[in-house]
């Protein structure tokens, strides 16, 4: 029988802990606001293509998380929230207030609901409070309510569904600014969240500036590609010149 000793643990979780723990938020080479605005000037497909160049082929959130209105677009560092279905209500409003007061400027809320299919985690007052904190938008793996009062606030919200069900007595926040998972994508606080009409993509923070520069190059080169098509070049010739379809 194997005996566990301090120098020989039965299970070494040090590497797993290192990948799941909080990461130091390194500053970007440019102001955070500029980075967000430059991402928002792009489109998710261009960014996705760059991530593929980095061998990151599973960075898109589930395709049923879509903008509340088609023209909505948002980019910013993730402010992560975790929660799940719960009947407990003690001190819930206090915790919600603490969470909202923790949202930093320029961030985008990324909310892991543990697959909740019943409650609206977002609504009119949540939108107002987040905007006052300088939040740029919200990505919710769940629902929204007060839709007719959220839309006029011009605050980008991406959700799975709409429902009049509030969270109280149905759902509870369990933590924030911790690693979360939505679909098959791990999201760490500070990762770049980018959403547009084609859905939401997550860019790891440590390559976010590099990805931005390359995506801007791709967006600019697509102008040349479109010009070739308009000039009547054959698809074969376009591919020979480095184009794609």
Protein Blocks (a to p, Z undefined) as FASTA:
>chain_A
ZZddfklcfbdcklmmmmmmccdddddfbdfklmmmmmmmmcfklmmmmmmmnopablbc
cfkbccfbfklccddddddddddddfbfghklmmmmmmmmmpcghiacdddehhpakbcf
bdfklmmmmmmnopabdcddbddehklmmmmnopacddfbdcfbdfehpaccfbehiacd
ehjaccdehiacdddfkoccdddfklmmmmmmmmmmmmmmmmmmmmmmmnopafklmmmn
opaZZ
